[in-house]
Amino acid sequence: MESGTAFEDALSRVVWALRRAELAVQAAKEPGLRAVGVPAAHYALLVHVHLFPGLSGAELARRLGVTTQAVALLATKLEARGLLERRVHPRHRNVQELHLTDAGSEALQEADTAVLEVERRVREKLGPERHAVLRELLDEVTDELGGPSARQWTGRGQG
């Protein structure tokens, strides 16, 4: 390839920095999550089922950006561990709603402690003002690229 191609600055682009940051966040969360027996994928599912009890597997898959098959497999694992239960939808007999069990809520509480530690590290490094600015900038990027807004993602608005 000739020098001067568009690829020379690829690793200095913002989108690449976002990817590196996401990988670093996942790597920082994983040891704490695994220590309490809740890997990152399980944590993400448990959080959403906690925040939105009664989601179907298809709805959850859309929120998590994965396939319905991936959600079904993960839900089966969590159900076998007693962390999640499926209930038949009251009006649509073919739809199963996902709900946390008491054990699932406890596991989520333990896992969230590990995730909060990573959040604390980021906040401590940036300071409260820059932490808030970063959150706002990330929300702007998400909005621009057509991703879910903070309100759509959490059901509550910015937190």
Secondary structure, 3 states (H helix, E strand, C coil): CCCCCHHHHHHHCHHHHHHHHHHHHHHHHHHHHHHCCCCHHHHHHHHHHHHCCCEEHHHHHHHHCCCHHHHHHHHHHHHHCCCEEEEECCCCCCCEEEEECHHHHHHHHHHHHHHHHHHHHHHHHHHHHHHHHHHHHHHHHHHHCCCCCHHHHHCCCCC
